[in-house]
């Protein structure tokens, strides 16, 4: 599938999951909801693999399964637990701002772990995009001093983002170990759900289920589209263009979240928000554009051809 389509699907789906997550925060403990989400996602993904004849649990070595476990633990369990905890203390807007730092974390983590060159173009685009996100959510950032739990929320948010980045690194390792994206996702989601249930049992967290239309439909949306479809698109994109560029989706999807909020929650756009959105788009172009094509359009000095007189 075309990288632009993969990128668009990732941004559109994850941009809408913020609204869906709001229906998950209620009587059910966040870790239990996460366990339900990825347990259901694993069933859907592994069932699809079985139908396609690609369900081969005995074909991978213990080492390969080890990295799939790390992907599941970081990307489909601990990352979401920390992020959900962050939303207890912060608005989803601020959590989105914090999660946008995934781009920079991926850039530096893949440079440290895999010795992948840091691309100045992607760093510049990411910084422009982060400034745009900060402008969009400036009223919340400005007033965050009134929230007594702000530091706790920020620390949980940064922890969740860094764990997601480590999950991205595990996904890169799985790709290098010749584990297809669909299979690493399916097994990873299963391992992530198992880890969530083990933590729930070990901590004595009460297990409950909310029999309401909002909770059930949001769970189905998050499990099938927000997890199975979006993670397949994102990790395929990461495999195709690198973790640094793929992670720029985390800068774009808060804008989609605001558009969804405008439609369903009556969000009112401010001049700062509009200016920030422009910066995000500019940052997106800078980070994702082909450098060689960009250089092609730069002014050239006229060549002087000297002939024999």
C-alpha positions in Angstrom: 0.0 0.0 0.0 1.2 3.5 -0.8 3.0 5.2 2.1 0.8 8.3 1.9 -2.3 6.2 2.3 -0.7 4.3 5.2 0.2 7.7 6.8 -3.3 9.1 6.3 -5.1 6.1 7.7 -2.8 6.1 10.8 -3.4 9.8 11.4 -7.2 9.7 10.8 -7.8 6.7 13.0 -5.5 7.6 15.9 -6.7 11.2 15.8 -10.2 9.9 16.4 -9.2 7.4 19.2 -8.8 10.3 21.7 -12.5 10.9 21.6 -13.2 7.1 21.8 -10.9 6.7 24.9 -13.1 9.2 26.8 -15.9 6.6 26.8 -13.4 4.1 28.4 -12.7 6.2 31.4 -15.4 5.4 34.0 -16.2 2.5 36.2 -13.7 0.1 34.6 -10.0 0.5 35.7 -7.8 1.7 32.8 -5.5 -1.3 32.9 -8.6 -3.7 32.7 -9.9 -1.7 29.7 -6.5 -2.0 28.0 -6.4 -5.7 28.6 -9.9 -6.0 27.0 -8.8 -3.9 24.1 -5.7 -5.8 23.1 -7.1 -9.2 24.1 -9.9 -8.5 21.5 -7.4 -7.1 19.1 -5.2 -10.2 19.3 -8.2 -12.5 18.7 -9.2 -10.4 15.6 -5.6 -10.3 14.3 -4.7 -13.9 14.9 -8.0 -15.1 13.5 -7.3 -13.1 10.3 -3.8 -14.7 10.2 -5.3 -18.1 10.6 -7.8 -17.5 7.7 -4.8 -16.3 5.5 -2.8 -19.4 6.5 -0.1 -17.4 8.3 -0.7 -18.5 11.9 2.6 -20.3 12.5 3.4 -20.0 16.3 6.1 -22.7 16.1 8.1 -21.2 13.3 9.8 -18.5 15.4 12.8 -19.0 17.6 12.8 -18.2 21.3 14.9 -15.1 20.6 12.4 -13.9 18.0 9.5 -14.5 20.4 11.5 -12.6 23.1 11.5 -9.4 21.0 7.8 -9.9 20.1 7.2 -10.1 23.9 9.1 -6.8 24.3 7.0 -5.2 21.6 3.8 -6.3 23.2 4.9 -5.2 26.7 6.0 -1.8 25.7 3.6 -1.0 22.8 0.4 -2.8 23.9 0.5 -2.7 27.7 2.8 -0.4 29.7 2.7 2.5 27.2 -1.1 2.7 27.4 -1.2 2.2 31.1 1.0 5.2 31.7 -0.8 7.3 29.1 -4.2 6.5 30.7 -2.8 7.4 34.1 -1.6 10.7 32.6 -5.2 11.5 31.5 -6.3 11.3 35.2 -4.2 14.4 35.9 -4.2 16.2 32.6 -6.6 17.1 29.8 -6.3 14.9 26.7 -5.0 18.0 24.8 -2.0 18.2 27.1 -1.4 14.4 26.9 -1.5 14.7 23.1 1.2 17.5 23.3 3.4 15.2 25.5 2.9 12.2 23.2 4.0 14.3 20.2 7.5 14.1 21.6 7.5 10.5 20.3 9.1 11.8 17.1 12.2 13.1 18.8 12.4 10.0 21.1 12.3 7.7 18.1 15.0 9.8 16.3 17.4 9.5 19.2 16.5 5.9 20.2 17.0 4.5 16.7 20.3 6.5 16.5 21.5 5.0 19.8 20.2 1.4 19.4 20.5 0.9 15.6 23.1 3.5 14.7 20.7 5.1 12.3 21.8 8.6 11.2 19.9 11.5 12.7 18.3 13.4 9.8 18.4 17.2 10.4 15.4 17.6 8.1 13.2 15.4 10.3 14.4 17.0 13.5 13.6 20.4 12.1 10.2 19.4 10.9 9.4 17.7 14.2 10.4 20.9 16.2 8.2 23.1 14.0 5.4 20.6 14.4 5.8 20.5 18.2 5.8 24.3 18.3 2.5 24.2 16.4 1.0 21.7 18.8 2.1 23.9 21.7 0.4 26.9 20.1 -2.8 24.9 19.5 -3.0 23.9 23.2 -1.5 27.0 24.6 -4.5 27.9 26.8 -4.2 24.5 28.5 -0.4 24.9 28.8 -0.8 28.4 30.2 -3.3 27.3 32.9 -1.7 24.0 33.8 -0.1 25.6 36.9 -3.5 25.6 38.5 -3.5 21.8 38.4 -1.9 20.3 41.5 -1.2 17.0 39.9 0.4 18.5 36.8 3.9 17.2 37.5 2.6 13.7 38.1 0.6 13.8 34.8 3.6 15.1 32.9 5.8 12.3 34.2 3.3 9.6 33.4 2.8 11.1 29.9 6.6 11.2 29.2 6.9 7.6 30.6 4.2 6.4 28.3 5.7 8.1 25.3 9.1 6.7 26.0 7.7 3.2 26.5 6.0 3.6 23.1 9.3 4.5 21.6 10.9 1.4 23.0 8.1 -0.6 21.6 8.8 1.0 18.2 12.4 -0.1 18.5 11.3 -3.6 19.3 9.2 -3.5 16.2 12.2 -2.5 14.1 14.1 -5.4 15.6 11.3 -7.8 14.7 11.3 -6.5 11.2 15.0 -7.1 11.0 14.5 -10.6 12.4 12.2 -11.2 9.4 9.0 -11.3 11.4 6.1 -9.9 9.2 4.3 -6.9 10.6 0.9 -8.6 10.9 2.4 -11.5 12.8 4.5 -9.4 15.2 1.4 -7.3 15.8 -0.9 -10.3 16.4 1.5 -12.1 18.8 2.5 -8.8 20.4 -1.1 -7.8 21.2 -1.7 -11.2 22.7 1.5 -10.9 24.9 0.5 -7.3 25.8 -3.0 -8.4 26.8 -1.6 -11.3 28.9 0.8 -8.9 30.6 -2.1 -6.5 31.4 -4.2 -9.4 33.0 -1.1 -10.6 35.0 -0.6 -7.0 36.4 -4.3 -6.8 37.1 -4.2 -10.1 39.0 -0.9 -9.3 40.8 -2.1 -5.8 42.0 -5.6 -6.9 43.0 -7.2 -4.5 40.5 -10.9 -5.2 40.4 -12.1 -6.6 37.1 -15.4 -5.2 35.8 -17.2 -4.5 32.6 -19.4 -1.6 31.7 -22.6 -2.8 29.9 -23.3 0.5 28.2 -23.4 1.3 24.5 -20.7 4.0 24.7 -18.2 1.7 26.4 -18.9 -1.3 24.2 -18.8 0.6 20.9 -15.7 2.5 21.9 -14.0 -0.7 22.9 -14.8 -2.3 19.5 -13.6 0.8 17.7 -10.3 1.0 19.7 -9.7 -2.8 19.4 -10.4 -3.2 15.6 -9.6 0.2 14.1 -7.4 1.9 16.7 -5.3 -1.2 17.3 -5.5 -3.8 14.5 -5.8 -1.5 11.5 -3.9 1.6 12.7 -0.9 -0.3 14.2 -0.6 -2.4 11.0 -0.5 0.8 9.0 1.9 2.6 11.4 4.4 -0.3 11.8 4.3 -1.0 8.0 5.0 2.7 7.5 7.8 2.6 10.0 9.3 -0.3 8.2 9.1 1.5 4.9 10.3 5.1 5.8 11.8 4.7 9.3 10.7 5.3 12.8 11.6 9.0 12.8 9.3 10.0 9.9 6.5 7.5 10.8 6.4 8.9 14.3 5.5 12.3 12.9 1.9 10.9 12.8 1.9 11.6 16.6 2.2 15.3 15.8 -0.5 15.2 13.2 -3.2 13.2 15.0 -3.9 15.8 17.7 -5.1 18.1 14.9 -7.5 15.4 13.8 -8.6 15.0 17.5 -9.4 18.7 17.6 -11.5 18.4 14.4 -13.4 15.5 15.9 -13.8 17.6 19.1 -15.2 20.5 17.0 -17.9 18.2 15.5 -18.9 16.3 18.6 -17.9 18.5 21.6 -18.2 22.0 20.3 -14.5 22.9 20.4 -14.0 26.6 19.3 -10.9 27.4 17.2 -8.8 30.3 18.4 -6.3 32.3 16.4 -3.5 30.5 18.3 -5.0 27.2 17.3 -5.2 28.1 13.7 -1.7 29.4 13.7 -0.5 26.2 15.4 -2.3 24.1 12.8 -0.4 25.9 10.0 2.9 25.2 11.8 2.0 21.5 12.1 1.3 21.3 8.4 4.6 23.1 7.6 6.5 20.8 9.9 4.8 17.8 8.3 5.9 18.9 4.8 9.5 19.6 6.0 9.8 16.2 7.9 8.2 14.0 5.2 9.3 15.6 2.0 12.0 14.0 -0.2 15.1 16.0 0.5 16.5 15.5 -3.0 13.4 16.8 -4.6 13.4 19.8 -2.3 17.0 20.6 -3.3 16.0 20.3 -6.9 13.9 23.4 -6.7 16.5 25.6 -5.0 17.9 28.5 -7.1 20.8 27.5 -9.2 23.7 29.6 -10.3 23.7 30.2 -14.1 26.4 28.2 -15.8 28.8 30.3 -17.9 30.1 28.4 -20.9 33.2 29.9 -22.3 33.9 29.1 -25.9 37.1 29.7 -28.0 37.4 33.3 -29.2 
